[in-house]
């Protein structure tokens, strides 16, 4: 598999995971779960990971 395609796939999976974690965290906050900040923290870390993957993918295209 081409390196650029693999980097793109890693970016998309990181972005999708972050989105799903934000949705799950929002639902847990809505339900009143007192440990929902852990899910939101994981979502923020996944969003940062997606951003790093995006920057790496952007540099490969240049």
Secondary structure, 3 states (H helix, E strand, C coil): CCHHHHHHHHHHHHHHHHHHHHHHHHHHHHHCCCCHHHHHHHHHHHHHHHHHHHHHHHHHHC
